[in-house]
Amino acid sequence: MRFEATCIESIAAVLPEEVWTSAQIEERLAPLYERLKLPFGRLELMTGIRARRVWPRGTRPSAASAAAGRAALEKSGLKAGQVELFIHCAVSRDMLEPATASFAHRAIGLPPQAQIFDVSNACLGFLNGLAIAGSMIESGQIQCALVASGENGRPLVENTLETLLSGNLGRNEIKPYFANLTIGSGAVAAVVCHRSLVAGRAHRLLGGVARSATRHGDLCQGDAAGSGSLAMQTDSEALLVAGVELARETWEQFQSSLGWTAASVDRFVGHQVGAAHRRAVYERLGLDLAKDFSTFETLGNMGSVSLPATLAAAVDAGAVREGDRVTLFGIGSGLSCMMLALEW
C-alpha cells in the first residue's frame, strides 16, 4: 500500500490513573506461588514489565476511546465537525451490537455525517484503522478521519487471577494464563487527514505492507467467559517463535516495497509485549535496539493501544522529531503483521 497525501495531523494517548505493579499482582497470587513453590519476582523478571494501568471497574471501552478522541482533537488544528470517518479499533467492545464506535461518536460530539464502524484485529486494529482511513483519503472519499482505540484489560486480569486462585492448577497448567498478567489498559486516538488540511509540518503516512500466517491462529485465543468476564489462553513460547518469523518475512517485504533499510530508519516503534519479545524481534530482523522506543516497562501490553500510544509518548518525549523516518510494526494474534512507514 502507498499513500501520497495522508497525514497524521495529531495523536494523543489517555491513561488510567490506577497502577497495578507486577509485585502487587504476585502478592494476590501468593497462595498459588507458595503452593507451587514459584519464586516471587518472576513476572517482572520474565517480561520486563514493572507495572500496568487499569481503568476503574465498569469503564466502557467507548468511554476510553472517546476520551482519547477528544484529546486528539484538542491537540489538532481541525474541528470535530470536519471528521467524516470515525473508527473504533480496539479488541475491547461495549457489546456485540451496536458498534462501539456509535457510543464513542456520541460522547466525542462528532457530526452526523461522519461514517462510523468498528475494526477488530487483535493488537493490530489501530494500524488497520490508519490504513483504512488513508485509503479512503487517497481515493477522495473523505478528507478527515478520527481513528481511536480504548482497551480495558481489567476484566481479563481479574478473571485470570480468580481462575489461578480457585483451581488446583499445576505448573504446566498455569502457563497459558501467564500472558494475561501482562495486560494493561489505555486509550489512544489520531486525527488522520489530507495534507491540504494540515497547517505546519505534515507528518506523512507513506505506506506499508501486511502479511498473515493464519496457520498459527490457535496460539492465542480469547473470548467472553460469562458474567461479563473474559478468558484468554496463550502458548507464549510458540507464539513468540511464529510471530518473530512472520515479522522477518514482513520486514523483507517492507524493505522491498518501500525502499527503506534498517539504516535509513530513525526510530522503530513496535507493539509492546515485553522484553523477550522485543529482544527476539530486533535480533532476528537485524535492527539496532538503540532505535527502539518502549513503554511496556510501565504500561504493559495494552492490546491495540500499545503501539500508537508508544508513538504518542515518543513524540512527546522528543524521541521522534520532525523529519524522522519512523517504522511502525505490530504482530497480532491470528497471526497477522503490519508495518507502516511514517515521515514525521
Protein Blocks (a to p, Z undefined) as FASTA:
>chain_A
ZZfkbccfbdcddddfbdcdfklmmmmmmmmmmmnopaehklmmmnopabdcdddehiaf
klmmmmmmmmmmmmpmbdfklpcbdcdfbfbdfbfbdcfklmmmmmnopafklccdddde
hjllmmmmmmmmmmmmmnomambdcddddddfklmmmmmmmmmmmmccdfklmmmmmmmm
mpccdddddddddfklpgcjddddfbdcddddfklmmmpccddebjhiacddddfklmmm
mmmmmmmmmmmmmmmmnopafklpmbdcdddfbjmlmmmmmmmnopafklpccfklmnop
nhjmlmmmmmmmmmmnopacghiacddddddehiacddddddZZ
